[in-house]
Amino acid sequence: MAHYRQAGNIPPKRHTQHRSPDGSLYREELMGEEGFSSDSSLLYHVGVPSAIVEARTWELPDQAMTPNEPLLARHLKLHDLFDGGAGRNVVTSRRLVLGNGDVRISYVVAAETSPLYRNATGDECVFIEDGTGTLETVFGHIAFGPGDYLIIPRATTHRWVVDGDVRAYVIEANSHIGPARRYLSKFGQLLEHAPYCERDLRGPTEPEVRDETNVEVLIKHRGSGSAGLSGSIHVVPQHPFDVVGWDGCLYPYAFNVADFEPITGRVHQPPPVHQVFEGNNFVICNFVPRKVDYHPLAIPVPYYHSNVDSDEVMFYVAGDYEARKGSGIGKGSISLHPGGHSHGPQPSAIEASLGAEYFDELAVMVDTFRPLGLGEGGTACDDGEYALSWIR
C-alpha cells in the first residue's frame, strides 16, 4: 500500500547511525517487496532481527486439496466446522476450505491467543465475521471487530489476541494483496472513483518494545510439504516486538466493510464494481447493503452468467441474500460456482426481486483465475445437494 507512514523514533536520514539514549546502536532492517523494487519500510530494532537460537519443524494443519470432480457448484456450511473457539487460535486452528497455487481460503473459530506467526509465502487478508480483539505486530497493534479486513504483508511477525470467540475468514495469497489497480493513480493514491480512500484505512499504533527472551515464532514457508508448503519454528533470543520506530509504505492495516461505498446504477452492475482488493490471479469483492437498480423494468438480482475464466467463491456474512433464496444458503455459507458452469439466481428469486429498492446483504467474494480444489474443511462441510437447487 503506497501510503507513507512513520511511527516511533527514527533517524532524520535513512541508513545512518541511530542510537539509544545509552549510546547503543539500533539495528536497521529493510522490509521490502519485489527485490528492492517495490514498497518497503525501514524498522529500527533493539536486538538483531536475524538472530535465532534454535530451529525445528512445525507440522502445518492439513494443506492437501482434492479436485472439484465431477465439476459441481457447491454449498459449504462453514459454521458446521467448529463448535466454539475454546482451545483454538487464529493461526494453528485454521481449516483449509478451498485453494489453488495462488490463494488458500481457510476458516477458524478461536478463543485463545495465537502463537507469534509469520507467513513467508504471501500476504494474508483476514475478514472478521464476528468477535473482537487485537492484531499485535512488529509495526504496532490494530484493534479489530466485526466487518474488518486485516491486510498483513508477507513476513510480518504478528499474533492474534482475542476477546472470546472470534470467527475469521482467512484469505492467504502466494503474492501480495492490495487495492484494485484501477482505483489507484500511477503514484499509488486512491482515486476519486474508488469506493474507499486512505481516510478509511487504519494503521497500527506506535510500536512497543518487549523484553521477553527465547521466544518462539511459527513460520509458514515454501517447502516440500503438502501444496508446496512447510512450517518451521524459530526460537529467537529477543522478542520480535523490539522496534523503536519505523517508516515507509509497507505495513499492516485494517479496513472495515461498512466504509465501502457501493456503486449502483439504473440496471444491474457487474461484480467488478464491488471489488475491494486483488492479488495475483484472484480478486476480492464485497456485496454490501445498498440501493439496487432503478430502471423501471430493472431485474435487481444478477443475470445468469458463465464463469469462463474463473471460479467464484461467495461467503455469506449477514442479511438476506436475495439471489440465493430457496437454495438453503444462509449466514456462514460459502457457494462455489466453478468455471465452466453457468450460474445465477434461483428461478423463484427473479420474480420475487422485482420492485425491490434495497438489498440488505453482506458477502465477501473471491474470484480466482485458476481452478480451486477442496481442502479438508471444504470436504467436511459440503452439503452435497446445492448443485441440484436450480431445478427445485
N, C-alpha and C positions, 0 to 999 in steps of 0.2 A: 504494500500500500504506500504509494509515493506521497506521503503527507508527513512533513518533518515534525518531529517532537524532540524535546530534551527533558531530562529529569535528573534530579540529584546533583552531584558535584562532578563537573567535568572541567578539563583544562581549556584555556582560550584557543589553543591551536591543537589540531589532531596530530597524533604520532609524536608528541613531545612529552617530556617528563611531567608526571602528575604524582605528587607526593602527599602522604597523610600528614597530620599535624606532628607526628613524631619523626617525620623525615623519611619513612619507608616508602618505596616506590609502588604505586598501584600498577597492576598488570592490565594492559590494554588488549582487548580481544575484538577483532573484526568478525561480526556475524553477517555474512553476505551471501547473496544468491547468484547463481549462474557464473561462477568463477570470476568474481570481482567485476562483473559486467552488468549487474542489476542492483536492486535495492539492498541496502545494508544498514547496520547500526554498529556503533563502537561502544563497548561496555568496559567499565573500569573495575577490576576485581581486587579485593584484598589478597586473595590467595592466587594460586596458579591454576588456571582453568583446565589445563591438560593433565593434571596430576591424578593418578589413581594408585591405590594400594592393593587392590585385588580385583579380579575379573572372573566371572563364572557364567554358565549358561542359564538363561531364563526360558522356560518352556512356555511358548505363547499359547493363548487359547486357540482352539481348533480353527485353522485358516483354510481348510480344504473346501473346494467348491465342486458341485456336480452340475453338469449341463442342464439347461431347461429343455429337456427332451422327454416325450414329444413336445413340440412348441405349444405352450399354453399361456394364456392370461391367467394370473394367479392372484389370490387374495390371501395375504399373510396377516395373521392376527397377533400383533406384537405383544399385546397385553397378556397373552397366554404364556409368554416365555418366562415370566417371573411372578412369584407370589409375594413380593416385597423386597426391600433392599437390605434387610438385616444380614450382616456378614459379607456384603458385597461392596465393591468400589468401582468408580467410573473407568478405571484403567484395566484391571485384570479380570473383571467380571463381564466384559462385553461378549455378546454372542453375535457372530457373523451371520447376517441375513442374506445379503446379495453382494456380488463383487465380480470384478474382472481385473485385467492388468493395469487399469488406470485408476480405479476407485473401489473402495470397500465400504459397505454400509452395515453398521452394527447397531445394536440396541442394548440398553442396560438400565436396570433399576438399582440404585445404590444408596446406602445409608451410612457408609463408612468413609473416612478419609483415605484417599488413594496413596500409594507409594509415589515418590518422585519419579517422573517419567519423561522420556524424550523420544519422539518419533523421528527417526533419521531417514525415513523413506519418503516423506512428503508432508504437506500441510494438513491440518485437521480443521474441519468445520463441525462444531458440536452444537446442535439445536436442543435447547432445554424445553422439553414438553411440559414439565411440571417440576416444582421444587425450587429451593434457593440455596445459595452457598457462595463460596469464593474460589475463583481460579487463581491460585498463587503461582507466580512465575518469577524467573530470574530478572525480569524487567520491572516487577512490581505486581500488584494484585488487582483483580477485577471482580467486583461483586456481580452475581448473576441471578436471574429469576426467570419465570415462565416467559417464553417467546423470545428469549435471547439466542442469537447466534454468537458463538465464540470462535474467532479465527485465530489459530495457533500456528505460527510459522514453523516449518521444519526445524528440528533440532533445538527447539525451545524447551528448556528444562522447566517442568511445572508439576503441580499436583492439584487435586480436586478436594476441597474441604466442603462438606455438605451439611445442611441443616435438616436432618431427617431424610426421608425418601426423595430422591431426585430421579426423574425419568429423562434420559438423554438419548438422542438420535445422533449417531456419530458417522460423519462422512469423512473418510480418510483418503487422501489423494496420494498418487505417486508423483505428484507435481506440486506446483504452488496454486493457491486459491486466492482470487481477488475479485474486485468488481468487474462486471462485464466491460470489455474494452470499448464497446460503442458508447458507454457512458462517460468515457474519460477523454480529456484533452490530450494532445500529443505530449504534454508535460506531466500528465497524471492527475489533473484536477477533475473532480466530478462536475459534469456539465449541467446546464440548466434543464435539459430534458430528462436527466436521470431521476429515478423515483426516490432517491435519498441523496444526502450530501454529507460533507465532513462533519457538520454540526451534530449529526445523528450518531456518530461513532464515539464509543467510549474507550479510551486508552487506559493503561494501567496506572495505579497510584505511584507515588515515589518508591523507588526500590528500598529494600531493607537488608541489613547485614545480620546474618545469624551465625552464632558461634559454635554450632554443633560440629563434631568431628566424626570421621569414619561413617559416612552417610551413604546409603545405597541409592543408586539411580538405575531404573529399568530402562533399557534401550531397545526399541524395535528397529531393525535394520535389514538391509538386503543380505540374503544369505542362501543357504542350501535347504532350508526348511520348506514346509508346505507353502505354496503360492510364491516361492522365491523369497520368503521372509524368515528371519531368525531373530532370537532375542538374546540379549546379554544383560548382566548385572555388573555395573562398575561400583566399587566401593571407593569413594573419594575422601581424601584426608580432611577436607574442609567443606562445610555446607555449600552447595552451588549458589545459594542466595547470599552472595558476598559482594554484590555490586553496589558501589557507592554512587554511581551515576552512569548515564548513557545518553546517546543522541543518535538520530538517524531516521530512516524511513521504513525500518523493518521491526515490527513488534506485534504482540497480540492485541486484539481489540474486540469489542462487543458491539453488536447492532441488534436492536430489538425489532421484531417483525411489525410491531404496532407503528413504527416510524416509516414503514414503506408506504409510499403514496401511489395507489393503484392507478393505472392508465386505462381509461374506458373509452367507448365510442358508441356511435349510433347502431352499429351492428357488431357481431361477436368478434372480439380481438383474439389474435392467435397467442399461443403460450409464450413466445419470446417477450411480450410486453410485461410479463410477470417475473422476468429474470432478475436475480439479485447478485449472484456470484458465478464464477466459472473457473474450471481447472482444465488441464489437458484432456481433451476428448470427453468432457462432460460439462453440463451446466446445472446450476441450482436456481430454481424459481420458487416463488411462494404465491399462493392464492389467498388473498386476504378479504375480509368483509368489504363490500364495495357496491356502488350503484352498478346496475347492469344495462345492457343495450337499450337504447331509447328510440330506435326507429319504430314506427307504429306497427310494422309487421315483423319485428325482430323475434328471433328464437334465442332466448338467453343462454340455454345450455349449449355446449360445444356441438359442432357438426361431427359426423363420423370422419375419422382421419386414419390414414395408414402410415405407420412409423417406418418409412423406407430405410432411414439411416440410423435409427436409434431405438433403444429400449427406454420406456418411460416408467418411472417409479414414483408413485404418489403416496405420501404419508399424511393421513387424515388426522389432524390435531384437535380441531374443535368445530362447533357449528353443525350445520345440516347440509351436507354436500349434495346439491340438487341433482346433478347428473347421475349419481350412483344410487338414487332411491330405488329400492326393490332388489338390490344386489346382495344385501347382507353386510355391506361395508359400513363401518361406523368409526367412532373415535378409537385411535390406536391401531387402525388397519393400514396395511400397505396394499395398493394394487400394483401389479407388474403387468404392463402391456408391452409385449416384446415386438421388436422389429420383424416385419413380415406378416403381421396380423393386424388388420384394421380394427379400430375400437371407437367407441363413442358412448353417448348416454344410454342408459337402459331405455327401451322403447317407450314405456309409460311415462318416463320423466320428461319427454319432449313436450307433449301436450300440457302436462302439469305445470311446466315452467312459463307458459305463455302469459304475458301480462305482468310477470314479476318485475319489480323495480329495484330490488336489493337482494343480494345473496349474503347470508351470514355464515361464512365458512372460512376455515383456516387450514391450509395444507401446504406441505413442503414437497416440491417435486425435484427429482434428479433425472435428467435425460443423459444417457450415455451413448457414445458412438461406437462402442463395441459391445457384443452380446454379454449379458450378465449371467453368471452361474448362481446357483443356490448354495448358501452356506448352511452349516448345520442348524442354525437358528431358523433360517427360512424354511428349510425342510420340516422342522419340528412344528411350525405354526401355520402351515399351508392348509386352507380349509378344504381343498380338493374338489370344490364344486363351482368356483367362480366362473370358469370358462364357459359354463352352460347357462349362465344367468341371462343372456340376451334372448333366449328362446322361451323364457318363463313369463 
